[in-house]
Amino acid sequence: MAETTEANRPSLPEAEKKKEQSLPFYQLFSFADEYDWLLMISGSIGAIIHGSSMPVFFLLFGEMVNGFGKNQSDLYKMTHEVSKVCSF
């Protein structure tokens, strides 16, 4: 049983080799060129826009539902309030 645990353990030179190949996260950006920076910036902007689309949708949808709820008795006023929000 002791033989199987020692056989599964990597030898010392292999562990040192993996340690030499690894580097901290912040040093990964030292290898980036201008094209990589452009792709990272455009991807970050796209992720921000994509992430903010649902909260903006919820705000607009909430305003539209409020337009229906506040003006149930007056059809003209309800249509006007909903069309203000739906024009976005």
Residue pairs with C-beta under 8 A, 6 or more apart in sequence:
32 40
60 85
60 88
63 85
64 82
64 85
64 86
66 81
67 78
67 81
67 82
67 84
67 85
68 78
68 82
70 78
70 81
71 77
71 78
71 81
72 78
